[in-house]
Every structure is written in C-alpha cells, then in structure tokens.
C-alpha cells in the first residue's frame, strides 16, 4: 500500500519524531483532531499517536498533517530505527563534551591563554553551536512557527546570543587581537578594552542539556518493548496435519479448522480445542493459575501456553488477530496509548518563565541604550540576562536526580523507567497485587505432610514421582532431595495415569501417589483412607492447596500437601505498603480458595480471584474511575495489560518480559519488599527533583535583576550558572545514601 491509498483500517498507530516536551504532543494531537472523522491521542512518553479514523481517511493526510506541524511521522510497523534518537543524542553529547573541555579551560584560566587562544575557542565552539545544539535550535524554530516559547527556545537563544556576541567581539570589538586576554570584572562593563567573550557559555550549556536529553531518551525508548515481548511469545512455526502427514509451516498459514500437533515442551501455536491426546497445560502466563491444568479431548486451549508432558492434536478455533494473545497485545497497546501525558513542572513554569526572560532582556537593552547610550554595555547586560536565565541547572534537575536515584535503585535491585514514574509514585493510594510469582514464589513446594513420622511417606512418594515431570511431582522430589541426604530408591514399572496419579514398585512394594480413592484402589486398601486422613485432606484442600495421598502394602499411609507458598517477606511488604498509605488488594486468576489462603497469610483484606487478563484491566479501570490512583504489581503476561493500564506498574524481574517492559518499576530481586523500597526511593527521588527545580528557579529569580542593572558580568553569570549546576548535582548525589527498609 502506498501513502496515497485510502487506509481501510479503523485504527492506526504512528511513530512521532521530533517532540521535545508535552506541549509538542498537545500540538500534534490538536492538529490531527482537526481532520474530518479523526480522533487522535498523542503520547509524548512513547512518542506515538493512536488514531481512530473513518473509512475514507487517507493515511497520507495524517502523515502530512504531522509533518506540516513540524514533526516526523511514520507507521510504527515501518519505524525500523527505534534507537536513532538515542544514538544521535549520545554522539552529540560526547563530541560536544570533548570540544567544550578545552574551551572552558582556556576561557576560565587566564594562565592558559596563549596568543590567538580565542580563535581556537571559536573553532572548537562552532561545531557545538551549529551541530551538537541542533535539536534545541530545531525545536525553537518549530515553536516559533506556532507562536510559543519553551525551554528549548531559551536554550537556543541563550546559546546563539553568547556565540553571536563573542563572534561580533572577535570581528569588530577588538577581541580578535592575538595578545587579547580575558578580564574578570564583576560588572557588565568594567574596562575600556575589548569586550569579553562567552564561548565557554555557548559550549558548556549544550553539554549539560544534551546529557539530560540523552538520558531521558534512553528511558522513553523502552516504552515500546512490552509489545515486542508479547510478539516474541508467538510461535513462529507449527506442525500441521495434512492428508495424514505432518508438515512444518509458518503459524501465519494456519486457518480455522486446521489440525496441528503439539509435543511436550512446545508452545501451542494458536487457540483451539483438543481432538486427541491428553496433557497438562501451563497457562500461568494467561491465567495466573499456579498448577498446570489437565486437558483432554474436547477441552479448549490457548495459544502461547506450554504443553507440559503429553502429545496433543488440536483443531484451530481462532487465528491471527482473533487469538487470546493478540487480544492481550491490543489491551497493552490501548492502555499505554491511553495514559495521559504527564505535564512536567519544568514545562508548566517555562510557559510563563521564558517569555518573561525575553521581555526582561529586551527591556534591559532598551533602558541601557536610552539611559547611557553605551551600546556595548547594553548588549552585555542583555546577554548577561539571557545567560543567567539559561536553564542549565533546570536541565540537570531531573536527569541527575534520576541518574543517581536509578543507580542507587539498581544496586538494590530496582529499575526506574523515567521521571513520569516518580510523579506517579507520589499519588498512588491503592496497590493491586498479583498472587502467583508476586506475593507467592510462583513455584510449587511441599507445605504439609500427614502420617510421616519415620519419613517413609515422603521418601517413597519422591521415588515414584521421580519418573514424572508434573510440577507437583517435581515439588515433592525437590523437597526430599534438598531437605535430606536420602538417596531416592530406583522405581520400577512406573505407570502414570493422567488425572489420577502415578505408581511404581519401590523397595518391593507397589507405591501409589495421587487421588485418595485411586490410591486405595491401587494398593488394595479395603477400608480406603482413614477418617482422620480424609479430614486432614479436606482441610488442606479448603485452603486451596493441592493434596496427594500415598499408599502401599494394603493401606493409605499418608498424604502430602503442595502449594505455591507466600514469599518469606510478603507479609512485611504488605505492612510496608500500608505504612506508605497504600491499600493492598490481591488480584489473581487463581481459584478463590488458594487466593484467600494466601491473603490471610500475608495480611490482605480484599481479594479478587478467578479473573482473566481483560478482567484485570477492568478491575484497575474501575478503581481508577472511582478516583483511586492505582499501582499494580505482577509478573506474568496476563498482568501486562493491567500493568500498562495502572497509574504505576511494578513488575517482578523474574517474570515475563512483557510484564517487565509494560511496567514503570521493575524489581530485579524477586522480593516484594523491594516494591516498598522502590516506592520509597521513587518518592525520595521526586522530592530531590522538586528541590532541584526550586533552587534552579530561585537562582534565576535572584540573579536576573543583577544582570539587568549591569551588576553581573556575563562571564561571571556563566560561572554562577555553573555553580547552580554543581549545587543541583550535589543535591542529587545525596540519594546515594538511601537505605532499604529491611
């Protein structure tokens, strides 16, 4: 399809390039929404536009509208160079840094000023101003076309003013003489010689701001990774049955009604129904169910789930965009696109601050010319105003605190996505927690044993289960081999009866492990399991645990309870969340009994169980509609859409890639207590950023009047600006002392 074709899809996602602040996103959104039949949402954080259109909308009109607004646009599917912006900013930063260091040294240290030094600084500064600073100049030009001014405008004008004045001084003011040296007076005009040069200001400001812009771009780039992680779950090839033969084809070729084979360990290619075979399906990525589900003929199965241990023949019922995985992918996309762009404090202030600075500079120039008639003094004072107002410290306020905070977080096993995340942590009042793999370990383990005074029940059960790959069997084997030095007996005549249990000959006896009625039948226990044992089993099952009986030599000897147990630190973490003012809610696809048992163990009062991925999104959305600011903690693909929808998404790092990438915070160490630390650290980092912004603006407010009345030489204005940057960095470094709650 060419860009002149009519776009027949109802919705399309565009990658928008060139946006530098939330006002840019608002401008693009406004222009797109003026097109007939178009409803667009532009997300600055992900640099995308989600557009809903009528049947006659032309794609070329969308692209042209964005480009006429001053930005770039492409179909997200066609955007191959996702890292281009980050790479460009990295190159600009490092080249600018290398060039700016000698400029600063020559300008600020008189002893280094050899004959002709000023021409060397001109040569070094010019590529910084013309090339490295181009993103700021381009953004300023786009803003000027639309009659608005942002911090990019002030940055661009400040850089060009310092460079332009210095260039004039070299060419026409006498500063180009080979024996010229810089003076360091306090006032704007304090000598009769050539005017001062400000190349170091024009060179240093871009370095600081490019560092901040680069770090910000790296954080934003990861926003699309959730969708790529979901795409990676798709099965590329499938074994189709055609004319009685097995044929390997691309999954995209499957049609509804086709039959395909799935062997143990393989992912199911698409949604379907089992027509032959039986197995256990690991559907935890979709449902959160901790125990694999036994399936047989007539049972529905979902694409991307894992076939654990039996061969299946499946008939496809949904393919392509109709599958459950495709639906989850759309939910993640819609949730990310639907997040309102956070209006940053710096952008809000700049809407007022930048025009005021230009007015002050213009008034300063006019008053000096009218009162003194001193052209050099007038321009010097006006340039000093622009330089002292140039938001170098402001540009560092967010990225330096985020850099130090995220670095400290990484040491503690916490990954912070970006500055938007910090603002969200301040507002959250409800925390929704997935159960499996989040509050619990996500692994089956032995939690209780009946009738095992001599250890024989566990030892014999483990010997039988050593021949099975079922998660319950693995939990028993792992428990016995890890907790004791016992060497498992070698079983003989192993038989696995799906849905009932397994049996084998151990130490000369037929040992059966599985459902109590079946075990009693296998071992010829005429009286079945004892009343006491059945009461014990019923009580454990009521808690949502999985229980297997163990029998041999004519009797049911005992039982073993297996469950996905809470993490050791989960109860403390729940208490920590409450201390931070968050109300915990357990939200899981697992059964209600298991969910309530875990909630009771860790101290959660509200439980919502047996929900599907779309239901999780609905629960989060409902809480938000009631005015709650929601944090969501999860680890599975089934949590990805809810993590994206939540105001703050927190992913357990050991979980699915889709969940990790859809989140705002990632807990590298699989410990829910790290979630408490993550919110504490994020809030502390946000307070540091707010403090940095306050002092950066306070410095501007205090210094601008001095510069306007000629009491501040632009060279010293540049030095004062550098001092404010040092202050911001030092304040940010205090985050390195942050400690875990432990």
C-alpha positions in Angstrom: 0.0 0.0 0.0 1.3 3.4 -0.9 0.8 6.5 1.2 -1.7 7.8 -1.3 -4.0 4.8 -0.8 -7.1 5.0 1.4 -6.3 3.5 4.7 -9.0 1.0 5.4 -8.3 0.1 9.0 -10.3 1.8 11.7 -7.3 2.5 13.8 -3.6 3.1 13.2 -0.6 3.8 15.3 2.0 6.4 14.2 5.5 6.9 15.5 6.0 10.7 16.0 9.6 12.1 16.0 10.9 15.5 17.0 8.8 16.1 20.1 10.7 17.7 22.9 8.0 18.4 25.5 4.4 17.6 26.3 3.3 20.9 24.6 4.6 19.3 21.3 2.4 16.3 21.9 -0.6 18.5 22.6 0.1 20.5 19.4 0.2 17.4 17.2 -2.9 15.9 18.8 -4.8 19.2 18.2 -3.8 19.3 14.5 -4.8 15.6 13.9 -8.1 16.0 15.6 -9.0 18.8 13.2 -9.1 16.3 10.3 -12.6 15.1 9.4 -13.6 11.9 11.2 -10.3 11.6 13.1 -9.9 11.1 16.8 -6.2 11.0 17.9 -4.4 10.6 21.2 -0.7 11.5 21.2 1.5 10.1 23.9 4.7 12.1 24.5 6.2 9.3 26.7 6.0 6.7 24.0 6.3 9.1 21.1 3.3 7.6 19.4 -0.1 8.7 18.1 -3.1 6.3 18.3 -5.5 7.5 15.6 -9.1 6.3 15.2 -10.5 7.3 11.7 -13.4 6.9 9.3 -13.4 4.6 6.3 -12.4 7.4 3.9 -9.4 8.7 5.8 -6.2 8.9 3.8 -3.0 7.8 5.6 -1.0 10.4 3.6 -3.2 13.2 5.2 -2.2 12.0 8.6 1.5 11.9 7.8 1.3 15.3 6.0 -0.5 17.0 8.9 2.1 15.9 11.4 4.9 17.0 9.1 3.3 20.4 8.5 3.1 20.8 12.2 6.9 20.5 12.3 7.4 16.8 13.4 8.1 13.5 11.7 5.6 10.6 11.4 5.7 7.0 10.2 3.7 3.9 10.7 5.0 2.2 13.8 5.4 -1.1 11.9 7.7 0.8 9.5 9.8 2.5 12.1 12.9 0.4 11.9 15.4 2.7 13.6 14.0 2.9 17.1 17.4 3.7 18.6 18.2 6.5 16.2 17.3 9.3 18.5 19.3 7.8 21.4 22.3 7.2 19.2 22.2 10.7 17.8 22.0 12.3 21.3 24.8 10.1 22.5 27.1 11.2 19.7 26.2 14.9 20.1 26.9 14.7 23.8 30.3 13.0 23.6 31.6 15.2 20.8 30.3 18.3 22.5 32.0 17.3 25.8 35.3 16.7 24.1 35.2 20.1 22.3 33.9 22.0 25.3 36.5 21.0 27.9 39.4 22.9 26.3 37.1 25.9 25.6 36.2 26.1 29.3 39.8 25.7 30.4 41.1 28.5 28.0 38.2 30.9 28.9 38.3 30.5 32.6 42.0 30.1 33.4 44.0 33.2 32.2 47.3 31.5 32.6 46.4 29.1 29.7 45.5 32.0 27.3 48.3 31.8 24.7 48.4 34.2 21.8 45.5 33.5 19.5 43.7 31.3 22.0 40.4 33.0 21.3 40.4 31.8 17.7 41.0 28.3 18.9 37.9 28.5 21.1 35.9 29.9 18.2 36.9 26.8 16.1 36.0 24.4 18.9 32.7 26.1 19.8 31.3 26.5 16.3 30.5 22.7 15.8 28.9 22.6 19.2 26.7 25.5 18.4 25.9 24.5 14.8 25.7 20.7 15.1 25.5 19.4 18.7 22.9 22.0 19.6 20.8 21.4 16.6 18.0 19.6 18.4 17.5 22.8 20.6 17.6 25.1 17.6 15.2 23.0 15.6 12.7 22.8 18.5 12.9 26.5 19.0 12.2 27.1 15.3 9.2 24.8 15.4 7.9 26.5 18.5 8.4 29.9 16.9 6.3 28.9 13.9 3.5 28.2 16.3 4.0 31.4 18.3 5.0 29.7 21.5 8.2 29.6 23.6 9.6 26.8 25.7 12.8 26.0 27.5 14.2 24.9 24.1 13.6 28.4 22.9 15.5 29.9 25.8 18.3 27.4 25.4 18.7 28.1 21.7 18.5 31.9 22.1 21.0 31.8 25.1 23.5 29.7 23.1 23.2 31.8 20.0 23.3 35.1 22.0 26.6 34.0 23.7 28.1 32.8 20.5 26.8 35.7 18.4 28.1 38.3 20.8 31.5 36.6 21.0 31.7 36.4 17.2 30.9 40.1 17.0 33.6 40.9 19.6 36.2 38.9 17.7 35.4 40.5 14.3 34.5 44.1 15.3 35.1 44.6 19.0 38.9 44.2 19.1 38.9 40.8 20.9 40.5 39.2 17.8 43.9 40.6 18.6 46.5 37.9 19.2 47.5 39.4 22.5 43.9 39.6 23.8 43.2 38.2 27.3 40.0 37.9 29.2 39.2 40.2 32.1 37.2 39.0 35.1 35.4 42.0 36.5 32.2 42.0 38.4 30.3 44.5 36.4 28.9 44.2 32.9 31.3 47.0 31.6 34.3 47.5 33.8 37.1 48.2 31.4 37.9 50.2 28.4 39.4 47.3 26.4 37.8 44.8 24.1 34.6 43.2 25.3 34.6 39.8 27.0 34.0 36.5 25.0 31.4 34.0 26.1 32.4 31.0 24.0 32.6 28.8 27.2 28.9 29.5 27.9 27.9 28.6 24.3 29.9 25.4 24.6 29.1 24.3 28.1 25.3 24.8 28.1 24.7 22.3 25.3 26.8 19.6 27.0 24.8 19.7 30.2 21.5 19.7 28.4 22.4 17.1 25.9 23.3 14.8 28.8 19.9 15.2 30.3 18.1 14.8 26.9 20.1 11.6 26.2 19.3 10.0 29.5 15.6 10.9 29.0 15.5 9.5 25.5 17.0 6.2 26.8 14.2 5.9 29.3 11.5 6.7 26.7 12.8 4.3 24.2 11.9 1.3 26.3 8.2 2.1 26.2 7.6 0.0 23.1 9.4 -3.0 24.4 6.3 -4.5 26.1 4.7 -5.1 22.7 7.9 -6.6 21.3 8.0 -9.0 24.3 4.4 -10.1 23.6 5.2 -10.6 19.9 8.1 -12.8 21.0 5.7 -15.2 22.6 4.1 -16.0 19.3 5.0 -19.4 17.9 6.8 -19.0 14.5 6.2 -22.5 13.2 3.6 -25.2 13.7 3.3 -28.9 12.8 0.1 -29.2 10.7 -1.6 -32.4 9.8 -2.3 -32.6 6.1 -3.5 -35.7 4.4 -2.3 -37.8 7.3 1.2 -36.3 7.2 2.9 -33.9 9.5 4.1 -30.7 7.7 6.0 -27.8 9.3 4.6 -24.4 8.2 4.6 -20.8 9.4 2.0 -20.2 12.1 0.6 -17.4 9.9 -0.6 -20.0 7.5 -3.0 -21.7 10.0 -6.6 -21.3 9.2 -9.7 -22.0 11.4 -10.4 -25.8 11.3 -6.7 -26.8 10.6 -5.4 -29.5 12.9 -1.9 -29.4 14.3 0.3 -31.4 16.7 1.9 -30.1 19.9 4.6 -32.2 21.6 5.8 -31.9 25.2 7.6 -28.7 26.0 6.3 -26.9 22.9 4.1 -23.8 23.0 0.6 -24.1 21.5 0.6 -22.2 18.2 -3.0 -20.7 18.4 -6.3 -21.0 20.2 -8.1 -24.3 19.6 -9.8 -27.4 21.0 -8.1 -30.8 21.8 -9.3 -33.6 19.5 -6.7 -36.2 20.5 -4.4 -36.9 23.4 -4.2 -35.6 27.0 -1.6 -33.5 28.8 -1.1 -30.8 31.4 -1.0 -27.2 30.1 1.0 -24.5 31.9 -1.3 -21.5 31.4 0.2 -19.4 34.2 1.2 -16.7 31.7 -2.5 -16.1 30.9 -4.5 -17.1 33.9 -2.0 -16.9 36.8 -3.1 -20.4 37.8 -0.1 -21.9 39.7 -0.8 -25.5 38.9 -0.9 -26.8 35.3 -4.3 -27.7 34.1 -5.0 -31.2 32.8 -6.7 -31.2 29.4 -8.1 -33.9 27.2 -10.4 -34.4 24.2 -12.9 -31.6 23.9 -11.0 -29.1 26.2 -10.2 -25.6 24.9 -6.5 -24.5 24.9 -5.0 -21.1 24.4 -2.2 -20.1 22.0 1.3 -19.4 23.6 0.6 -21.6 26.6 3.0 -24.5 27.2 2.2 -28.2 26.7 3.9 -29.8 29.7 4.1 -33.5 29.2 1.8 -35.1 26.7 1.3 -35.1 22.9 -1.8 -33.2 21.7 -3.7 -32.9 18.5 -5.5 -29.6 18.3 -8.0 -28.1 15.9 -7.6 -24.3 15.5 -10.6 -22.2 16.5 -9.1 -18.7 16.5 -6.2 -17.5 14.4 -4.3 -14.3 13.8 -5.7 -11.2 15.4 -8.6 -13.1 16.9 -6.5 -15.1 19.4 -6.2 -14.5 23.1 -2.6 -13.4 22.8 -3.5 -10.9 20.1 -6.2 -9.6 22.4 -3.8 -9.1 25.3 -1.4 -7.3 22.9 -4.2 -4.9 21.9 -5.0 -4.3 25.6 -1.4 -3.4 26.3 -1.3 -1.0 23.3 -4.5 0.7 24.3 -3.5 1.0 27.9 -0.2 2.6 27.1 -1.7 4.9 24.4 -4.4 5.9 26.8 -2.2 7.1 29.6 -2.5 10.9 29.8 0.9 12.6 29.2 2.2 14.0 32.5 2.7 17.8 32.3 6.1 18.2 33.8 6.7 21.0 36.3 9.5 22.5 34.1 7.2 22.7 31.1 4.5 24.4 33.1 6.9 27.0 34.6 8.6 27.6 31.2 5.3 28.7 29.7 5.5 31.8 31.9 9.2 32.0 32.7 10.6 32.0 29.1 8.5 35.0 27.8 9.3 36.9 30.9 13.0 36.4 30.4 12.8 37.7 26.8 10.9 40.7 28.0 13.4 41.5 30.7 16.3 41.1 28.2 14.6 43.4 25.7 13.8 46.0 28.4 17.3 45.8 29.7 18.7 46.5 26.2 16.3 49.4 25.6 16.8 51.1 29.0 20.6 50.9 28.8 20.6 52.4 25.3 18.2 55.2 26.4 19.9 56.0 29.7 23.6 55.5 28.9 23.9 55.3 25.2 26.6 52.6 25.7 25.9 50.0 23.0 28.4 47.6 24.4 27.1 47.9 27.9 23.5 47.5 26.8 24.2 44.4 24.8 26.5 43.0 27.5 23.8 43.4 30.2 21.1 41.9 27.9 23.3 38.9 27.1 24.0 38.5 30.8 20.3 38.3 31.4 19.9 35.6 28.8 22.9 33.7 30.1 22.0 33.8 33.7 18.4 32.7 32.8 19.6 29.9 30.6 18.2 26.8 32.3 21.4 24.7 32.7 20.6 23.8 36.3 17.0 23.3 35.3 18.1 20.9 32.6 20.1 18.9 35.1 17.5 18.9 37.8 15.6 15.9 36.6 18.2 13.8 34.8 20.9 14.0 37.5 18.5 13.1 40.3 17.0 10.3 38.1 20.5 9.1 37.3 21.7 8.9 40.9 18.3 7.6 42.1 18.1 4.9 39.4 21.7 4.0 40.0 21.1 3.5 43.7 17.9 1.6 42.8 19.9 -0.7 40.5 22.2 -1.5 43.4 19.1 -2.5 45.4 17.5 -4.5 42.6 15.1 -1.7 41.5 14.9 -0.3 38.0 13.1 3.1 37.5 11.9 3.7 34.0 11.8 7.5 33.9 10.7 10.8 35.5 7.0 10.2 34.9 7.2 7.2 37.1 8.4 9.3 40.1 5.4 11.6 39.8 3.1 8.6 39.8 4.6 7.1 43.0 3.7 10.2 44.9 0.0 10.0 44.0 -0.8 6.2 44.4 -3.2 5.2 47.2 -4.1 1.6 46.1 -1.8 -1.2 45.3 -3.1 -4.2 43.4 -1.0 -7.4 43.7 -1.0 -10.4 41.5 -0.6 -13.7 43.6 1.4 -16.2 41.6 5.1 -15.2 41.4 4.5 -11.9 43.1 3.1 -12.4 46.6 4.0 -16.1 46.3 7.1 -17.7 45.0 5.5 -19.0 41.8 6.8 -22.5 42.4 5.0 -25.4 43.9 6.6 -26.7 47.2 5.7 -29.1 50.0 3.9 -27.2 52.8 2.5 -30.0 55.0 2.7 -33.8 55.4 0.4 -36.3 57.2 1.5 -39.6 58.8 5.2 -39.4 58.1 6.8 -39.9 61.5 9.6 -42.0 60.0 10.0 -40.1 56.7 8.9 -43.1 54.7 5.9 -41.4 53.1 8.0 -38.6 51.6 10.8 -40.9 50.6 8.6 -43.4 48.8 6.5 -40.7 47.2 9.5 -39.0 45.9 10.9 -42.2 44.4 7.6 -42.7 42.5 7.4 -39.0 41.4 10.9 -39.0 40.2 9.6 -40.6 37.0 7.1 -37.7 36.4 7.5 -34.2 35.0 4.4 -32.8 36.6 5.0 -29.7 38.8 3.5 -31.4 41.9 5.8 -34.4 41.4 8.8 -32.1 41.0 7.9 -30.2 44.2 7.9 -33.5 46.2 11.2 -34.7 44.7 12.9 -31.3 45.2 11.7 -31.2 48.8 13.0 -34.6 49.7 16.4 -34.3 47.9 17.0 -30.8 49.2 15.9 -31.3 52.8 17.6 -34.7 53.5 20.6 -36.7 52.4 18.4 -39.6 51.4 19.2 -41.2 48.1 16.0 -41.9 46.2 15.2 -45.6 45.5 15.1 -46.5 41.9 11.5 -47.2 41.0 10.4 -50.0 38.7 7.4 -50.5 36.5 6.5 -46.8 36.6 2.9 -46.0 35.3 1.3 -42.6 35.1 -2.5 -42.4 34.9 -3.4 -38.8 33.9 -5.8 -37.1 36.3 -5.4 -39.8 38.9 -1.8 -40.2 39.9 1.3 -42.4 39.4 2.5 -45.7 40.7 5.7 -47.7 40.7 7.5 -50.6 42.6 9.7 -49.1 45.4 11.5 -51.4 47.8 9.4 -54.4 46.6 6.1 -52.7 47.2 3.7 -51.1 44.7 3.6 -47.4 45.9 0.8 -45.2 44.6 0.7 -41.4 44.8 -2.4 -39.4 43.7 -6.1 -39.1 44.5 -7.0 -40.9 47.8 -9.7 -43.1 46.2 -7.4 -44.2 43.4 -4.5 -44.8 45.7 -6.7 -47.0 47.9 -7.8 -49.0 44.9 -4.2 -49.5 43.6 -2.8 -50.7 46.9 -5.9 -52.8 47.8 -6.8 -50.8 50.9 -10.2 -52.3 51.6 -11.2 -49.6 54.1 -9.8 -46.7 51.9 -8.3 -43.7 53.6 -8.9 -43.2 57.3 -11.5 -40.7 58.5 -8.7 -38.7 60.1 -6.7 -38.6 56.9 -9.7 -37.5 54.8 -10.5 -34.7 57.3 -6.8 -33.6 57.0 -7.0 -33.7 53.2 -10.3 -31.8 53.1 -9.0 -29.1 55.4 -5.9 -28.5 53.2 -8.0 -28.5 50.0 -10.2 -25.9 51.6 -7.2 -23.7 51.8 -6.6 -24.1 48.1 -3.7 -26.5 48.4 -3.1 -29.5 46.1 -3.1 -32.7 48.1 -1.9 -36.2 47.1 -2.3 -39.4 49.1 0.5 -42.0 49.4 -0.1 -45.7 49.9 1.5 -49.2 49.7 1.1 -52.7 51.2 -2.7 -52.6 51.6 -3.0 -49.2 53.2 -3.1 -45.4 52.5 -0.2 -44.4 54.7 -0.2 -40.6 54.5 -0.7 -37.5 52.4 1.4 -34.6 51.1 0.1 -31.0 50.6 1.7 -28.9 47.9 1.1 -25.2 47.3 2.5 -22.1 45.9 3.6 -20.6 49.2 3.9 -16.9 50.0 7.4 -15.4 49.9 9.1 -15.0 53.2 9.0 -11.2 53.0 5.5 -10.8 51.6 3.8 -10.1 54.9 6.4 -7.5 55.9 6.0 -5.9 52.4 2.2 -5.6 52.8 2.7 -3.9 56.1 5.2 -1.6 54.4 2.7 -0.7 51.7 0.2 0.2 54.4 2.7 2.4 56.1 3.2 4.3 52.8 -0.6 4.9 52.7 -1.4 2.2 50.1 -4.4 -0.1 50.4 -3.5 -3.6 49.2 -5.8 -5.7 47.0 -5.0 -9.3 45.9 -6.0 -9.8 42.2 -5.4 -13.2 40.7 -6.6 -15.7 38.1 -6.1 -18.5 40.6 -9.0 -20.1 42.4 -10.7 -18.3 45.2 -9.7 -20.8 48.0 -6.0 -20.5 47.2 -6.2 -16.8 46.8 -7.9 -16.3 50.2 -5.5 -18.6 52.0 -2.5 -16.5 50.7 -4.3 -13.3 51.6 -4.8 -14.5 55.1 -1.2 -15.5 55.5 0.2 -12.1 54.4 -2.5 -9.7 55.8 -4.5 -8.6 52.8 -8.2 -8.0 53.4 -9.6 -7.6 49.9 -9.3 -10.4 47.4 -10.5 -10.6 43.7 -9.9 -14.1 42.3 -10.5 -16.2 39.2 -10.2 -13.2 36.8 -8.9 -13.3 33.2 -6.4 -10.7 31.7 -9.2 -8.5 30.4 -10.9 -8.7 33.8 -7.7 -7.5 35.5 -7.7 -4.4 33.2 -11.4 -3.9 34.0 -10.7 -4.0 37.8 -7.9 -1.5 37.5 -10.0 0.8 35.3 -12.9 0.5 37.7 -10.7 1.5 40.7 -9.4 4.5 38.7 -13.0 5.5 37.7 -13.7 5.7 41.5 -10.9 8.2 42.0 -8.3 5.7 43.1 -4.7 6.1 41.9 -3.6 2.5 41.3 -0.3 0.8 41.5 -0.2 -2.8 40.1 2.4 -5.4 40.9 2.6 -8.5 38.7 5.0 -10.8 36.8 3.1 -12.6 34.0 2.0 -11.9 30.5 -1.5 -12.0 32.0 -0.5 -8.9 34.0 1.0 -6.9 31.2 -2.2 -5.1 30.1 -3.1 -4.3 33.7 0.4 -3.1 34.4 0.2 -0.7 31.5 -3.3 0.5 32.5 -2.3 1.2 36.1 -1.1 4.6 37.1 2.1 2.8 38.3 3.1 -0.6 37.0 5.6 -2.6 39.1 6.9 -5.9 37.6 8.8 -8.7 39.3 12.0 -9.0 37.3 11.9 -12.8 37.3 8.6 -12.8 35.4 7.6 -12.5 31.8 9.4 -10.0 29.6 6.1 -8.5 28.5 5.2 -7.7 32.2 8.7 -6.2 32.8 8.5 -4.0 29.7 4.9 -2.8 30.4 5.9 -1.7 33.9 7.2 1.6 35.3 9.3 0.0 38.0 11.0 -3.4 37.8 12.1 -5.4 40.8 15.2 -7.3 39.8 15.4 -9.2 43.0 12.3 -11.4 43.4 11.3 -9.9 46.7 8.0 -8.0 47.2 9.8 -6.0 50.0 11.8 -4.4 47.1 8.5 -2.9 45.9 8.3 -1.0 49.2 11.8 0.3 48.7 11.0 1.1 45.1 8.2 3.4 46.0 10.2 5.0 48.9 13.2 5.6 46.6 11.0 7.0 43.8 9.3 9.4 46.2 12.6 10.5 47.6 14.0 11.0 44.1 10.9 13.0 43.2 11.4 15.3 46.2 15.0 15.7 45.2 14.0 16.7 41.7 11.4 19.2 43.1 14.1 20.7 45.3 16.5 21.0 42.4 13.8 22.7 40.3 13.1 25.1 43.1 16.7 26.2 43.7 17.3 26.4 39.9 14.5 28.9 39.5 15.3 30.7 42.8 18.8 31.2 41.4 17.4 32.7 38.2 15.0 35.0 40.1 17.8 36.3 42.3 20.4 36.7 39.6 18.4 38.2 36.7 17.8 41.6 38.3 21.6 41.9 39.0 22.4 41.1 35.4 19.7 43.6 34.1 21.2 46.5 36.0 24.7 45.7 34.9 26.0 44.3 38.2 26.9 40.9 36.7 29.4 40.4 34.0 28.2 37.7 31.6 31.4 35.7 32.2 30.6 35.6 35.9 27.0 34.9 35.0 28.3 31.8 33.3 30.3 30.9 36.3 27.3 31.4 38.6 25.2 29.3 36.2 27.9 26.6 36.5 27.7 26.9 40.3 24.0 26.3 40.3 24.6 23.2 38.2 27.1 22.0 40.8 24.6 22.6 43.5 21.9 20.6 41.7 24.4 17.7 41.1 25.5 17.7 44.8 21.9 17.7 46.0 21.2 14.7 43.7 24.2 12.8 45.0 22.6 12.7 48.4 20.3 9.9 47.0 23.3 7.6 47.2 22.7 7.4 51.0 19.3 5.9 50.5 18.9 2.6 52.5 16.5 -0.3 52.3 13.6 -0.6 54.8 14.7 -4.1 55.9 
